[in-house]
Amino acid sequence: MSRTVHCVLLKREAEGLERAPYPGELGRRIYEQVSKEAWAQWLRHQTLLINEYRLTPIEPKARKFLESEMEKFFFGTGSQAPQGYQPER
């Protein structure tokens, strides 16, 4: 049986993650308060950030930026797409 969480992003009960997707305190908070659906939304947004900002996730500065954006996405004011970003149609 899958576990459910009250998702902080979706504002409703939803299926939870199977394990913490990120190390440390932030990973624990995500595991406890973020649903699989919301995590999938973050992964799409993270990919957008990596591509638009041309980040190399192995670089410490890029990892720090992505971690900060992840925290904003779930627990803060939200992570925004880069200024001037136009999605493909």
C-alpha distance (Angstrom), angle and dihedral (degrees) to the residues before:
residue distance angle dihedral
M1 . . .
S2 3.79 . .
R3 3.77 121.5 .
T4 3.77 123.6 -118.7
V5 3.77 130.8 -145.4
H6 3.76 134.6 -171.6
C7 3.80 95.2 -110.9
V8 3.78 113.7 -134.3
L9 3.82 90.9 -152.8
L10 3.80 101.3 42.4
K11 3.82 93.5 36.6
R12 3.83 92.2 -137.3
E13 3.78 143.0 80.0
A14 3.79 111.9 -77.7
E15 3.79 141.5 154.8
G16 3.79 111.4 -67.7
L17 3.77 130.7 -137.6
E18 3.80 119.5 -88.3
R19 3.81 93.3 -129.9
A20 3.79 140.4 -4.4
P21 3.81 106.5 -68.8
Y22 3.79 94.5 -156.8
P23 3.81 133.7 34.5
G24 3.76 126.9 -104.6
E25 3.77 132.9 11.2
L26 3.81 94.1 -31.1
G27 3.80 90.3 54.4
R28 3.80 90.9 50.1
R29 3.81 91.6 50.7
I30 3.80 91.1 48.8
Y31 3.82 91.6 48.9
E32 3.80 91.3 51.1
Q33 3.82 99.6 41.2
V34 3.82 110.3 23.6
S35 3.79 128.0 78.5
K36 3.80 127.9 -140.4
E37 3.80 89.0 -109.6
A38 3.81 92.7 53.5
W39 3.82 91.1 45.6
A40 3.82 89.1 54.2
Q41 3.82 88.5 52.0
W42 3.81 89.3 52.9
L43 3.81 92.2 49.9
R44 3.82 90.2 54.5
H45 3.82 90.7 47.5
Q46 3.80 91.9 46.2
T47 3.82 90.0 52.6
L48 3.80 89.0 51.8
L49 3.82 90.8 51.3
I50 3.80 92.6 47.6
N51 3.79 92.4 49.2
E52 3.80 99.1 41.3
Y53 3.81 95.3 44.1
R54 3.82 91.4 37.3
L55 3.78 91.5 -128.8
T56 3.77 125.5 179.8
P57 3.83 103.2 -145.4
I58 3.81 92.2 -155.0
E59 3.82 90.4 65.7
P60 3.83 113.5 92.8
K61 3.82 92.8 -134.3
A62 3.82 91.4 53.8
R63 3.83 92.2 46.4
K64 3.80 90.6 50.4
F65 3.83 90.5 50.0
L66 3.83 92.5 48.7
E67 3.80 91.7 47.3
S68 3.80 90.2 51.7
E69 3.81 91.1 48.6
M70 3.82 90.5 47.8
E71 3.79 91.0 54.2
K72 3.82 91.0 48.4
F73 3.82 91.3 46.3
F74 3.80 93.8 56.1
F75 3.79 107.1 22.5
G76 3.79 108.0 17.4
T77 3.76 139.9 43.0
G78 3.80 93.7 -49.2
S79 3.76 131.7 -96.6
Q80 3.78 114.4 -91.2
A81 3.78 129.8 -146.7
P82 3.82 113.4 -109.1
Q83 3.80 114.9 -78.0
G84 3.78 110.5 -88.3
Y85 3.81 93.7 18.5
Q86 3.81 112.1 153.4
P87 3.81 116.3 -170.1
E88 3.79 116.3 -132.5
R89 3.78 115.1 -103.3
